[in-house]
Amino acid sequence: MSVQKEKEYVLYKNLKFIWDKKAFLIIIPLLICLLTGAVSYFISDHKYVGKAVFYTAKLKKDDLTEPDLMNEKYKVENENVEVDFSVPQNRRVQMKVTGDKKADVEQELKSLSEKYTADLMADYKLIYGLTETAMKEYEKQLNQVEKSLQPYYEKVEATQNELPETDLLLGTATKEELIHEYVTSVNRMKADLETFDKPLLNSTSIEKSDNYFIQNAFIALVLSFFLTLLGLMLWRYTREARGELNNG
């Protein structure tokens, strides 16, 4: 067969060689896949991970929203678990408890969740109460100023067509400006109270940590398949090259 004909059938020869050796292409990747999966399963830590996600509303107290401060504040005595706080998004705090035993994780997650929720509610009630008290005080002052303004209006009306005294006009304007400030403050505080959501526990879950068995096994299968294919091609090449050299 001429050299030209040999080149035309290179692809066919490669495919035929691979087909003849298909057992290698099947068995080797499967063995590597199973071995990788087994190693991944046995060497990985099979820990339980408990998570609790909280909605903190508008609370901004540092030791309730800063992970470093929370990790310090909510330390646990149980050495079999680890606790970590994080802020995955705005107004959300995540508590993560990790341990070898599910019972330990459940107990600490429940205990910390109750304590953290109580602290959130205490801060919420404090801010709500202070805002409500301030609003009532402003309303009280507003009523007093409104009552004290009425005599000024009566004096202005009593002047009829005459020009009111400067002090009278200045006093009236000052009290009207003060009323405007009080009204603005009261309305703002009312809006704050109406939109001041309560903090709450959004969700809790306890799961076994992922050992990535399936992911590792799949990657090993794909890589070993291509490496085996490459090995078969090198095998065929070296075999034919050796034959050519021997014949030459």
N, C-alpha and C positions, 0 to 999 in steps of 0.2 A: 504493500500500500504506500502511495506517495506521501511525501511530507505534507502536502496541501490537504490531502484526504485526512491525514492524522489530526491536523488542526481542526478540521470541520467536526470531528467527532469527540473532541476533548470534553465538552459538556456532557455528552451522553455517557462517556466512560466514567466521568466523575460521579454522575448520578447512579450508574450501575454499581460502582464500587461501594458507594454509600448504602445503596439498597442491600447489597450482599452482606454488609457489615451492620445492618440495622439493629442487630441485637445489642451491639455496643452503645448505639445511639439511644437505646431505650433503657437498658439496664444501668449503665453508669450514672446518667442524670438522676434516675430514680433512687439509686443507692445514696448518692450525695445529698439528694433532697431529704430523704428519711434521716440520714445521719445528722444533717444540719438541724432539722426540726427537733430531733431527740436531744441534741446538745443544747439547743435553745431552751427546750422545756425544762431540762434538769439543772442547768446552771443559773437560770434566772430566779430572782426572788419572787416567791408567791405570797405577796403581802396583800392585806385588805386595806382598801382606801375608802374612807368615809368623807363625804363632802356635804357641806351645808352652805347655801347661798342666801344672803340677807339683803333686803332692800333697806338702805339707811336713810331714805328720804332726803331732807335738807340738812341733816345733822352733819356737823363738820368738826366735832371734837377730835383732837389729834389721836388720843388713845383709843378711839373707837373707829377711826378711818385710816390710820397710818399703819401699814403692815409691821414695820419694825417695832413700833410701840406696842401693838397688839400682841406680837409674839412674846414680848417681854412681860406684858401684863397678864396674859392668860397661859402662863406656864403650868404644866401638869406634873404631878408627883409620880405618876405611873411611868417608869422607865421603859416599858414595853411598847410605848406609842410615841409618835412624833407629831407635833402640831405645827401647822404653817398657815399663816393668813396671807391673803392677796386681794388686790382690787382689780378684778377682770374688766370692769367698766365703770362709768360714772354712777355713783350712788349704789354700787353693788360691792359687797364684801364676801369673799369666799373663805370658809374655814375648811382646812383639810387635815384629817387625822389618819395616820398610817401606822399599821401594826401587824404583827404575825397572827394574832388571834382576833377573830371576828367579834367575840364578846367584849374584849378590851376596847376595840374601836367603837362599837356601839355605845358602850357606857360613857366613854370620854366625849364622844360626839354629842350625845344627849346632854351630858352635864355642862359642857362648854356652851352649847347652843342656848340652854336655859339661862346661863349666867350672862352671856353676851346679849341675849334678847332683853333681859331685865335691865342691863346697863343702858341699852338703847332707849327703852321706854322711860327710864328715869331721866335721861337727858332730854327726851322729847317733852315729858311733862314739865320739866323745869323751864325750858324755853317757851313752851306754850303758856305756862302760868305767868311768866314774867311779861310776855307780850300782852297777854290779856289784862294783867294788872296795869300796865302802862297805858293801854288803850282806855281803860275805865277812868284813869286819872286824867287823861287828855279830854275825855268826854265831860268830866266834872268841871275842868277848867274852861272848856268851851261854853258850857251852860252859864258859868259865872260871868264870863266876858260878854256873852250875848245879853244877859240881864243888865250888866253895867253899861252897855251901849245904848239901851233904850232911852235913858235920860238925855243923852247927847243928841239923839234924833229929835226929841221933844224941844230941846233948846234951839236947835237949828230951825225947826218949823216955827217956833215962837218969834223968831226974828222977822218973819214974813218977807217983805221986800228989802229989808236991810241986809247988808253984808255981814255974815256971822263973824265973830271974833276969830282971829288967827289961832289962838290956843284951842278954841272949840273945834275948829276944823281939823287942826293937827291931832287933837285927842280922838276925834271920830275916825280919822284915817288910820291912826295907830291901832285902835281896837279892831277895825275892820280887817286890817292886815293880819293881826294876831288871830282873829277868827278863821281867816283863810288858812293860816298855817296849822291851826288845830284841826280843822276839817280835813285838810290834806293828810295829816298824820294819822288821824282816826281811820280814814278810808284805807290808807296803806296798811295799817295794822289789821283791819278787818279782812282785807284781801289776803294778808299773810296767814292769818288764822284759818281762813277757808281753804287755802291751798297747801296748808302744812300737813302733809300726809304722815300717817303713823308708820314707823319702821316695822318691818315684819320679816318673818322667816319664809323665804320663797320656796325652797326645796331642800330635801335631804336625800342622800343615796349612799349605799355601801356596796362596793364592787371589789372583785378580786383583780389585782393588778394584771395588766396585759403582758404576757411573756413574748409576744410577737412571733408565736410559733408559725402561723400561716404565712405571715409576711416573709419571714426568713426562709421558710421552706420554698416558697414560690420564687424568690430571688435566686436561691441556690439552684433550683431546677432550670431556670432560664439560662443562668451563667454556665452551668455545667453542660447544658445541651450545646451551646455554641462552642465551648471549649472542646467538647468531645468531637463535634463536627470539624473543628479546626485540626484536631489531632488526627482524625481519619484522613483528611486531605494531605497532611504532612506525611502520613504513613504511605499513602499511595504515591506521592511524589518521590519520597526516598527509595521506595521499592523499585519504581520505574527507572530512577536515576542510577541505582546500583546495577540494574539489569543492562542499561545502555553501556555503562562503563565496563561491565564484564564482557559484553558482546564486542565492544570496541577493542 
